[in-house]
Amino acid sequence: MLVRCGVGCGGGREDHAARFRCPGAAGLHPGAPLPSPRAGNGSLRPPPHPTPHRTSASFFIALLVGFGVLLAAGPARGADYGGPLIDAHSHVPNATAINTYVAAMKRHNVVKVVLLGVGGLQKDDTIWLTAASKKYPDRVVAGLPLPDPTAGTAASQLELQLERGRPRVIGEVHLRQVGRRTIDRDPNSAAFGKILDVAGKFGVPIVIHYELTDAAETALDRALAAHRKATIVLAHGGEGPPGRLDRLLQRNPNLVVDLSGMHFQRTPMLASETGSLDPGWKGLIEKMPDRFLIGVDVWAARLFEPAMLDRLILWTRRILGELRPDVAERVAHRNAAKLYRLE
């Protein structure tokens, strides 16, 4: 029930429940003290005390509300990783994009970038990568592109190139890719086997793009076992899932996984732009911290916009910050520095 109040309490609005008395209802002028509540015999009536069951219920409700707030906020995350970064896998779409990327490197303490070819899709890969490494020798590490790993002369040409100079990495070699264009090459072919033998002979890791299925996992397993001297770097986590990578890594000490391109612009992703690191990937990375590299994997011109580069690199630091600090250090730069002889 509501009562009307006409003195200093809202000009007649139905504001108060009947069990409350406003100054006007008591016949008092505004600002006057309210009379003390008295019992029937005129003595002061003590204020009511909450009953035990009412107090317990209130406490329980408060706990539930607090728990709900915590759930809504999501799991607690640590600070972003703040140390040096090595981008172990990126590309350039033209001759000038490297300038924008190096500017972003300076803003975000990315100490080196490994630039790779794009599996034969860009005829000027070698020219662009060589020019970038000459212009920024302290920051850019140029990989050696290998356009067609199925060509009969690919292994002999690779050997000549490795004898003339010693690149730190070969690739990116596209063996299996499903999408706008489909590539499905057997890693156990005679031609690719010779390439792995040459890479193993010179001790140069080879980065492959190989999207895993059950059959593809079996094929890659065989190739790794047959060429133990060759170190294969599986780009983009082989597109997962983590359990599949767990099996391959345990069986093959010559396999390393780069986590490039698994950001919020691609699928599968390690995490959305604001979400937490996928727990399956987090568990696997922390289980085998020496077997993973981080990479941004910029390639299209739109990814070289300064604002987009900032978003991608900040995302990378946030994800690394969710790992144990010692693991984050290894994935962020130590593993790449050791594998590609950048120390």
Buried (B, 14 or more C-beta within 10 A) or exposed (E): EEBBBEBEBEEEEEBBEEEEBBBBBEEBEEEEEEEEEEEEEEEEEEEEEEEEEEEEEEEEEEEEEEEEEEEEEEEEEEEBBEBBBBBBBBBBBEEEBBEBBBEBBEEBEBBBBBBBBBBBEBEEBBEBBEBBBEEBEEBBBBBBBBBBBBEEEBBEEBBEBBEEEEBBBBBBBBBBBEEEEEBEBBBBBEBBBBBBBBBBEBEBBBBBBBBBEEEBBEBBBEBBEEBEEBBBBBBBBBBBBBEBBBEBBEEBEBBBBBBBBBBBBEEBBBBEEEEBBBEBBBEBBBEBBEBBBBBBBBBEEEBBEEEBBEBBBEBBBBBBBBBEEEBBBBBBBBBBBEBBEBE
